[in-house]
Amino acid sequence: QVQLVESGGGLVQAGGSLRLSCAASGRIFSIGTMGWYRQVPGKQRELVADITRGGTTDYADSVKGRFTISRDNAENTVYLQMNSLKPEDTAVYYCNARSVFYDNDFWGQGTQVTVSS
């Protein structure tokens, strides 16, 4: 099993920055791509960014140029640096890790990010 522990969420004013962290523990050898998703009430969870073990990244169009995803494989940790935050970035952000051996995903508990005007 894999456990994901998120940190770094909070309240920030528009134009500010936050850095989210997600530390994986347990059977970390099974983890492949990791990513960040976000969800607002009444809407489906959507991909924000993800990153492979080799460092290949993918971003939602809405965050390109503002957010940066990175990972430290030695520490089994993935980060999301969020700059120039907008009120529409307000959501619960979830860390995700995909298994390289089985068709399943691991999810963190979610961390609230609120951007005020």
Buried (B, 14 or more C-beta within 10 A) or exposed (E): EBBBBBEBBEEBEEEEEBEBBBBBEEEBEBBEBBBBBBBEEEEEBEBBBBBBEEEEBBBBEEBEEBBBBEBEEEEBBBBBBBBEBBEEBBBBBBBBBBBEEEEEEBBBEBBEBBBEE
